[in-house]
Structure formats: structure tokens, C-alpha cells
Amino acid sequence: MSTPPTVQIAIPTALRSFAGGAARVAVQGHTVAEALQRLTTDHAGLEKHLRGPDGKLRSFVNIYLGDEDIRFLPDKEGTALTEGAELIIVPSIAGGAA
């Protein structure tokens, strides 16, 4: 198997303390799922914030590949990555005026 591409993952401010304070983390992965697995292997504290007990991405966590929400891509987490791609973690924020 070929060497996986290196991609950048943008970490939101609320989760940076679980990634050593980093705003961006470089990881390798052939797919979105592999890159996220590497991220949570390297920064274990992120796991509970990104995935539920069933191992699936939490409903309030959105992952973008560039400007595409992976939920709307045909292969979702199985989407292939290319060298230099950017994944962005965007947690949904609830609230508003009552």
C-alpha cells in the first residue's frame, strides 16, 4: 500500500486544549476516517468529543473537506484524501435568544 497523504486538520478553539493547544494538526490518512483515527490516536482526549460510544461521529460534529460537508459526499468518511487536503472540524453551537 502506498504512503498515505499528509493532510491538515483545523481544530476549533473549544477543542484545542485536547490537541496540545494546536490550531492545526498534520496527520496521514488515505481517507477521512483514517485521518480522524490518526488524530484521535495522537490526541486521545479528542475522541470523546468527536465520537459517541458507538464509534460514530457525534451528530453535532461537522467535518468539512475543504468547503464540502463530508455528510453530503458519496463516500462520507470513506472519502479519499489527497496530499495537502484540509479537514475542518466544526462543532455545532446551540443557543440563541429566548
N, CA, C and O atoms as a GROMACS GRO file, in nm:
protein
  392
    1MET      N    1   0.085  -0.119   0.000
    1MET     CA    2   0.000   0.000   0.000
    1MET      C    3   0.089   0.124   0.000
    1MET      O    4   0.195   0.125   0.062
    2SER      N    5   0.045   0.227  -0.069
    2SER     CA    6   0.125   0.348  -0.080
    2SER      C    7   0.123   0.428   0.051
    2SER      O    8   0.038   0.407   0.137
    3THR      N    9   0.219   0.518   0.062
    3THR     CA   10   0.225   0.605   0.179
    3THR      C   11   0.102   0.696   0.179
    3THR      O   12   0.071   0.757   0.077
    4PRO      N   13   0.032   0.705   0.291
    4PRO     CA   14  -0.087   0.790   0.294
    4PRO      C   15  -0.050   0.937   0.280
    4PRO      O   16   0.057   0.979   0.324
    5PRO      N   17  -0.138   1.015   0.217
    5PRO     CA   18  -0.112   1.158   0.205
    5PRO      C   19  -0.115   1.227   0.342
    5PRO      O   20  -0.182   1.181   0.434
    6THR      N   21  -0.042   1.335   0.352
    6THR     CA   22  -0.045   1.418   0.472
    6THR      C   23  -0.149   1.527   0.452
    6THR      O   24  -0.147   1.598   0.352
    7VAL      N   25  -0.238   1.539   0.548
    7VAL     CA   26  -0.343   1.640   0.543
    7VAL      C   27  -0.339   1.724   0.669
    7VAL      O   28  -0.283   1.683   0.771
    8GLN      N   29  -0.398   1.841   0.662
    8GLN     CA   30  -0.407   1.931   0.777
    8GLN      C   31  -0.548   1.923   0.833
    8GLN      O   32  -0.646   1.924   0.757
    9ILE      N   33  -0.560   1.915   0.964
    9ILE     CA   34  -0.691   1.918   1.029
    9ILE      C   35  -0.697   2.044   1.115
    9ILE      O   36  -0.616   2.062   1.206
   10ALA      N   37  -0.795   2.130   1.085
   10ALA     CA   38  -0.815   2.253   1.162
   10ALA      C   39  -0.896   2.217   1.287
   10ALA      O   40  -1.004   2.159   1.278
   11ILE      N   41  -0.843   2.253   1.402
   11ILE     CA   42  -0.904   2.223   1.531
   11ILE      C   43  -0.975   2.348   1.582
   11ILE      O   44  -0.912   2.454   1.592
   12PRO      N   45  -1.104   2.339   1.616
   12PRO     CA   46  -1.173   2.457   1.667
   12PRO      C   47  -1.120   2.497   1.805
   12PRO      O   48  -1.068   2.414   1.879
   13THR      N   49  -1.133   2.623   1.836
   13THR     CA   50  -1.082   2.677   1.962
   13THR      C   51  -1.126   2.596   2.083
   13THR      O   52  -1.046   2.571   2.173
   14ALA      N   53  -1.252   2.554   2.086
   14ALA     CA   54  -1.305   2.482   2.201
   14ALA      C   55  -1.237   2.346   2.224
   14ALA      O   56  -1.242   2.293   2.335
   15LEU      N   57  -1.174   2.290   2.121
   15LEU     CA   58  -1.111   2.158   2.133
   15LEU      C   59  -0.959   2.162   2.133
   15LEU      O   60  -0.894   2.058   2.148
   16ARG      N   61  -0.902   2.278   2.118
   16ARG     CA   62  -0.755   2.287   2.107
   16ARG      C   63  -0.682   2.237   2.231
   16ARG      O   64  -0.571   2.186   2.219
   17SER      N   65  -0.740   2.251   2.347
   17SER     CA   66  -0.672   2.203   2.468
   17SER      C   67  -0.653   2.052   2.464
   17SER      O   68  -0.566   1.998   2.533
   18PHE      N   69  -0.735   1.982   2.386
   18PHE     CA   70  -0.723   1.836   2.373
   18PHE      C   71  -0.626   1.797   2.262
   18PHE      O   72  -0.600   1.678   2.239
   19ALA      N   73  -0.573   1.898   2.192
   19ALA     CA   74  -0.477   1.874   2.083
   19ALA      C   75  -0.348   1.949   2.111
   19ALA      O   76  -0.280   1.995   2.018
   20GLY      N   77  -0.313   1.961   2.238
   20GLY     CA   78  -0.189   2.028   2.275
   20GLY      C   79  -0.189   2.176   2.244
   20GLY      O   80  -0.082   2.236   2.232
   21GLY      N   81  -0.307   2.236   2.231
   21GLY     CA   82  -0.318   2.379   2.203
   21GLY      C   83  -0.306   2.413   2.055
   21GLY      O   84  -0.312   2.531   2.019
   22ALA      N   85  -0.290   2.314   1.971
   22ALA     CA   86  -0.269   2.338   1.828
   22ALA      C   87  -0.397   2.380   1.756
   22ALA      O   88  -0.504   2.324   1.781
   23ALA      N   89  -0.385   2.478   1.668
   23ALA     CA   90  -0.496   2.520   1.583
   23ALA      C   91  -0.508   2.430   1.460
   23ALA      O   92  -0.616   2.416   1.402
   24ARG      N   93  -0.395   2.368   1.421
   24ARG     CA   94  -0.391   2.278   1.307
   24ARG      C   95  -0.299   2.162   1.341
   24ARG      O   96  -0.197   2.178   1.408
   25VAL      N   97  -0.337   2.044   1.295
   25VAL     CA   98  -0.258   1.924   1.319
   25VAL      C   99  -0.240   1.854   1.185
   25VAL      O  100  -0.336   1.835   1.111
   26ALA      N  101  -0.117   1.815   1.155
   26ALA     CA  102  -0.089   1.738   1.034
   26ALA      C  103  -0.096   1.590   1.067
   26ALA      O  104  -0.034   1.544   1.163
   27VAL      N  105  -0.171   1.514   0.987
   27VAL     CA  106  -0.182   1.370   1.004
   27VAL      C  107  -0.177   1.304   0.866
   27VAL      O  108  -0.191   1.371   0.764
   28GLN      N  109  -0.158   1.174   0.866
   28GLN     CA  110  -0.161   1.099   0.741
   28GLN      C  111  -0.283   1.010   0.739
   28GLN      O  112  -0.325   0.957   0.842
   29GLY      N  113  -0.341   0.994   0.620
   29GLY     CA  114  -0.455   0.904   0.605
   29GLY      C  115  -0.499   0.899   0.461
   29GLY      O  116  -0.501   1.000   0.391
   30HIS      N  117  -0.535   0.780   0.416
   30HIS     CA  118  -0.586   0.763   0.280
   30HIS      C  119  -0.729   0.815   0.268
   30HIS      O  120  -0.772   0.857   0.161
   31THR      N  121  -0.804   0.810   0.380
   31THR     CA  122  -0.945   0.853   0.381
   31THR      C  123  -0.969   0.948   0.498
   31THR      O  124  -0.885   0.962   0.586
   32VAL      N  125  -1.085   1.012   0.496
   32VAL     CA  126  -1.123   1.098   0.607
   32VAL      C  127  -1.123   1.016   0.737
   32VAL      O  128  -1.073   1.063   0.839
   33ALA      N  129  -1.179   0.896   0.734
   33ALA     CA  130  -1.185   0.812   0.854
   33ALA      C  131  -1.045   0.782   0.907
   33ALA      O  132  -1.023   0.788   1.028
   34GLU      N  133  -0.951   0.749   0.818
   34GLU     CA  134  -0.814   0.720   0.863
   34GLU      C  135  -0.749   0.843   0.924
   34GLU      O  136  -0.680   0.832   1.026
   35ALA      N  137  -0.769   0.959   0.864
   35ALA     CA  138  -0.710   1.082   0.917
   35ALA      C  139  -0.767   1.114   1.055
   35ALA      O  140  -0.693   1.153   1.145
   36LEU      N  141  -0.898   1.098   1.071
   36LEU     CA  142  -0.959   1.124   1.202
   36LEU      C  143  -0.913   1.023   1.305
   36LEU      O  144  -0.894   1.057   1.422
   37GLN      N  145  -0.895   0.898   1.263
   37GLN     CA  146  -0.843   0.796   1.354
   37GLN      C  147  -0.702   0.832   1.400
   37GLN      O  148  -0.671   0.819   1.519
   38ARG      N  149  -0.618   0.875   1.309
   38ARG     CA  150  -0.482   0.915   1.344
   38ARG      C  151  -0.486   1.034   1.440
   38ARG      O  152  -0.409   1.039   1.536
   39LEU      N  153  -0.574   1.130   1.413
   39LEU     CA  154  -0.588   1.246   1.500
   39LEU      C  155  -0.622   1.204   1.642
   39LEU      O  156  -0.561   1.251   1.738
   40THR      N  157  -0.720   1.114   1.656
   40THR     CA  158  -0.761   1.074   1.791
   40THR      C  159  -0.665   0.974   1.854
   40THR      O  160  -0.666   0.958   1.976
   41THR      N  161  -0.584   0.908   1.775
   41THR     CA  162  -0.478   0.824   1.830
   41THR      C  163  -0.368   0.912   1.888
   41THR      O  164  -0.317   0.888   1.998
   42ASP      N  165  -0.331   1.016   1.812
   42ASP     CA  166  -0.226   1.107   1.856
   42ASP      C  167  -0.272   1.200   1.968
   42ASP      O  168  -0.192   1.242   2.051
   43HIS      N  169  -0.401   1.230   1.972
   43HIS     CA  170  -0.458   1.322   2.071
   43HIS      C  171  -0.584   1.256   2.128
   43HIS      O  172  -0.696   1.294   2.093
   44ALA      N  173  -0.564   1.159   2.215
   44ALA     CA  174  -0.672   1.074   2.265
   44ALA      C  175  -0.786   1.152   2.330
   44ALA      O  176  -0.900   1.107   2.327
   45GLY      N  177  -0.757   1.267   2.387
   45GLY     CA  178  -0.862   1.346   2.452
   45GLY      C  179  -0.969   1.395   2.357
   45GLY      O  180  -1.079   1.430   2.400
   46LEU      N  181  -0.940   1.397   2.228
   46LEU     CA  182  -1.038   1.441   2.130
   46LEU      C  183  -1.145   1.336   2.102
   46LEU      O  184  -1.257   1.370   2.061
   47GLU      N  185  -1.112   1.211   2.123
   47GLU     CA  186  -1.202   1.101   2.086
   47GLU      C  187  -1.344   1.121   2.140
   47GLU      O  188  -1.440   1.113   2.064
   48LYS      N  189  -1.357   1.146   2.270
   48LYS     CA  190  -1.490   1.156   2.329
   48LYS      C  191  -1.567   1.279   2.281
   48LYS      O  192  -1.690   1.283   2.291
   49HIS      N  193  -1.496   1.377   2.228
   49HIS     CA  194  -1.562   1.497   2.177
   49HIS      C  195  -1.606   1.479   2.031
   49HIS      O  196  -1.696   1.549   1.984
   50LEU      N  197  -1.543   1.387   1.960
   50LEU     CA  198  -1.575   1.367   1.819
   50LEU      C  199  -1.666   1.248   1.795
   50LEU      O  200  -1.749   1.250   1.703
   51ARG      N  201  -1.652   1.143   1.876
   51ARG     CA  202  -1.728   1.019   1.852
   51ARG      C  203  -1.805   0.978   1.977
   51ARG      O  204  -1.762   1.000   2.090
   52GLY      N  205  -1.920   0.919   1.953
   52GLY     CA  206  -2.002   0.868   2.062
   52GLY      C  207  -1.954   0.729   2.102
   52GLY      O  208  -1.859   0.677   2.043
   53PRO      N  209  -2.018   0.668   2.201
   53PRO     CA  210  -1.980   0.533   2.246
   53PRO      C  211  -1.989   0.429   2.135
   53PRO      O  212  -1.921   0.326   2.140
   54ASP      N  213  -2.074   0.455   2.034
   54ASP     CA  214  -2.090   0.362   1.922
   54ASP      C  215  -1.980   0.377   1.817
   54ASP      O  216  -1.977   0.302   1.719
   55GLY      N  217  -1.890   0.474   1.837
   55GLY     CA  218  -1.780   0.495   1.743
   55GLY      C  219  -1.814   0.586   1.627
   55GLY      O  220  -1.727   0.617   1.546
   56LYS      N  221  -1.938   0.628   1.617
   56LYS     CA  222  -1.980   0.716   1.508
   56LYS      C  223  -1.956   0.861   1.545
   56LYS      O  224  -1.957   0.898   1.663
   57LEU      N  225  -1.935   0.944   1.442
   57LEU     CA  226  -1.921   1.088   1.467
   57LEU      C  227  -2.045   1.138   1.539
   57LEU      O  228  -2.158   1.101   1.504
   58ARG      N  229  -2.023   1.221   1.638
   58ARG     CA  230  -2.136   1.279   1.711
   58ARG      C  231  -2.217   1.367   1.614
   58ARG      O  232  -2.161   1.427   1.523
   59SER      N  233  -2.348   1.373   1.636
   59SER     CA  234  -2.436   1.446   1.545
   59SER      C  235  -2.405   1.596   1.540
   59SER      O  236  -2.433   1.661   1.440
   60PHE      N  237  -2.348   1.650   1.646
   60PHE     CA  238  -2.318   1.792   1.649
   60PHE      C  239  -2.177   1.826   1.600
   60PHE      O  240  -2.136   1.941   1.606
   61VAL      N  241  -2.105   1.726   1.550
   61VAL     CA  242  -1.971   1.749   1.496
   61VAL      C  243  -1.979   1.741   1.344
   61VAL      O  244  -2.016   1.639   1.287
   62ASN      N  245  -1.943   1.851   1.279
   62ASN     CA  246  -1.942   1.855   1.133
   62ASN      C  247  -1.797   1.852   1.087
   62ASN      O  248  -1.712   1.922   1.142
   63ILE      N  249  -1.770   1.770   0.987
   63ILE     CA  250  -1.636   1.761   0.930
   63ILE      C  251  -1.644   1.807   0.785
   63ILE      O  252  -1.724   1.756   0.706
   64TYR      N  253  -1.561   1.903   0.752
   64TYR     CA  254  -1.556   1.953   0.615
   64TYR      C  255  -1.424   1.913   0.550
   64TYR      O  256  -1.318   1.917   0.614
   65LEU      N  257  -1.431   1.873   0.425
   65LEU     CA  258  -1.313   1.851   0.342
   65LEU      C  259  -1.311   1.969   0.248
   65LEU      O  260  -1.388   1.976   0.152
   66GLY      N  261  -1.222   2.063   0.278
   66GLY     CA  262  -1.228   2.191   0.206
   66GLY      C  263  -1.358   2.258   0.244
   66GLY      O  264  -1.383   2.284   0.361
   67ASP      N  265  -1.442   2.287   0.144
   67ASP     CA  266  -1.570   2.352   0.173
   67ASP      C  267  -1.688   2.256   0.161
   67ASP      O  268  -1.803   2.299   0.156
   68GLU      N  269  -1.659   2.125   0.156
   68GLU     CA  270  -1.764   2.022   0.143
   68GLU      C  271  -1.788   1.951   0.275
   68GLU      O  272  -1.695   1.896   0.334
   69ASP      N  273  -1.912   1.952   0.321
   69ASP     CA  274  -1.950   1.876   0.440
   69ASP      C  275  -1.946   1.728   0.402
   69ASP      O  276  -2.015   1.687   0.309
   70ILE      N  277  -1.867   1.648   0.474
   70ILE     CA  278  -1.850   1.508   0.434
   70ILE      C  279  -1.980   1.429   0.440
   70ILE      O  280  -1.992   1.326   0.375
   71ARG      N  281  -2.077   1.476   0.518
   71ARG     CA  282  -2.206   1.405   0.525
   71ARG      C  283  -2.276   1.401   0.391
   71ARG      O  284  -2.360   1.314   0.366
   72PHE      N  285  -2.242   1.496   0.303
   72PHE     CA  286  -2.308   1.504   0.173
   72PHE      C  287  -2.221   1.452   0.060
   72PHE      O  288  -2.260   1.459  -0.057
   73LEU      N  289  -2.103   1.399   0.092
   73LEU     CA  290  -2.018   1.338  -0.009
   73LEU      C  291  -2.059   1.191  -0.024
   73LEU      O  292  -2.100   1.129   0.074
   74PRO      N  293  -2.049   1.135  -0.144
   74PRO     CA  294  -2.093   0.997  -0.166
   74PRO      C  295  -2.032   0.895  -0.070
   74PRO      O  296  -2.101   0.805  -0.024
   75ASP      N  297  -1.902   0.908  -0.040
   75ASP     CA  298  -1.835   0.810   0.045
   75ASP      C  299  -1.823   0.854   0.190
   75ASP      O  300  -1.764   0.782   0.272
   76LYS      N  301  -1.877   0.969   0.224
   76LYS     CA  302  -1.874   1.022   0.361
   76LYS      C  303  -1.734   1.008   0.424
   76LYS      O  304  -1.639   1.065   0.371
   77GLU      N  305  -1.720   0.935   0.536
   77GLU     CA  306  -1.588   0.920   0.600
   77GLU      C  307  -1.492   0.835   0.517
   77GLU      O  308  -1.372   0.836   0.542
   78GLY      N  309  -1.543   0.764   0.420
   78GLY     CA  310  -1.459   0.684   0.332
   78GLY      C  311  -1.402   0.763   0.216
   78GLY      O  312  -1.333   0.707   0.130
   79THR      N  313  -1.428   0.893   0.211
   79THR     CA  314  -1.379   0.978   0.104
   79THR      C  315  -1.227   0.979   0.102
   79THR      O  316  -1.162   1.000   0.205
   80ALA      N  317  -1.170   0.957  -0.015
   80ALA     CA  318  -1.025   0.956  -0.032
   80ALA      C  319  -0.968   1.096  -0.015
   80ALA      O  320  -1.030   1.195  -0.053
   81LEU      N  321  -0.849   1.102   0.042
   81LEU     CA  322  -0.779   1.229   0.063
   81LEU      C  323  -0.659   1.239  -0.031
   81LEU      O  324  -0.602   1.138  -0.073
   82THR      N  325  -0.624   1.362  -0.062
   82THR     CA  326  -0.506   1.388  -0.144
   82THR      C  327  -0.406   1.469  -0.061
   82THR      O  328  -0.444   1.536   0.036
   83GLU      N  329  -0.282   1.463  -0.100
   83GLU     CA  330  -0.175   1.536  -0.031
   83GLU      C  331  -0.214   1.683  -0.017
   83GLU      O  332  -0.254   1.748  -0.114
   84GLY      N  333  -0.202   1.735   0.106
   84GLY     CA  334  -0.227   1.876   0.131
   84GLY      C  335  -0.373   1.912   0.153
   84GLY      O  336  -0.405   2.030   0.172
   85ALA      N  337  -0.463   1.814   0.150
   85ALA     CA  338  -0.605   1.842   0.174
   85ALA      C  339  -0.623   1.899   0.314
   85ALA      O  340  -0.539   1.880   0.402
   86GLU      N  341  -0.734   1.968   0.333
   86GLU     CA  342  -0.764   2.026   0.464
   86GLU      C  343  -0.897   1.974   0.514
   86GLU      O  344  -0.999   1.984   0.445
   87LEU      N  345  -0.897   1.919   0.634
   87LEU     CA  346  -1.019   1.883   0.704
   87LEU      C  347  -1.042   1.987   0.812
   87LEU      O  348  -0.948   2.033   0.877
   88ILE      N  349  -1.168   2.024   0.829
   88ILE     CA  350  -1.203   2.126   0.927
   88ILE      C  351  -1.310   2.067   1.019
   88ILE      O  352  -1.413   2.019   0.973
   89ILE      N  353  -1.284   2.071   1.149
   89ILE     CA  354  -1.382   2.025   1.247
   89ILE      C  355  -1.463   2.146   1.289
   89ILE      O  356  -1.408   2.246   1.335
   90VAL      N  357  -1.596   2.135   1.273
   90VAL     CA  358  -1.685   2.245   1.310
   90VAL      C  359  -1.793   2.191   1.403
   90VAL      O  360  -1.889   2.129   1.357
   91PRO      N  361  -1.778   2.215   1.533
   91PRO     CA  362  -1.885   2.171   1.624
   91PRO      C  363  -2.004   2.264   1.612
   91PRO      O  364  -1.988   2.385   1.602
   92SER      N  365  -2.124   2.206   1.611
   92SER     CA  366  -2.246   2.287   1.607
   92SER      C  367  -2.260   2.357   1.742
   92SER      O  368  -2.227   2.302   1.846
   93ILE      N  369  -2.310   2.478   1.736
   93ILE     CA  370  -2.332   2.556   1.858
   93ILE      C  371  -2.481   2.579   1.872
   93ILE      O  372  -2.544   2.631   1.780
   94ALA      N  373  -2.536   2.543   1.985
   94ALA     CA  374  -2.678   2.564   2.010
   94ALA      C  375  -2.696   2.690   2.093
   94ALA      O  376  -2.604   2.734   2.162
   95GLY      N  377  -2.811   2.745   2.087
   95GLY     CA  378  -2.840   2.860   2.172
   95GLY      C  379  -2.911   2.968   2.095
   95GLY      O  380  -2.951   2.948   1.980
   96GLY      N  381  -2.928   3.079   2.157
   96GLY     CA  382  -2.996   3.191   2.094
   96GLY      C  383  -3.083   3.262   2.198
   96GLY      O  384  -3.088   3.224   2.315
   97ALA      N  385  -3.149   3.364   2.153
   97ALA     CA  386  -3.234   3.442   2.242
   97ALA      C  387  -3.361   3.364   2.275
   97ALA      O  388  -3.415   3.293   2.191
   98ALA      N  389  -3.405   3.379   2.396
   98ALA     CA  390  -3.528   3.308   2.438
   98ALA      C  391  -3.645   3.401   2.430
   98ALA      O  392  -3.758   3.362   2.460
   0.00000   0.00000   0.00000
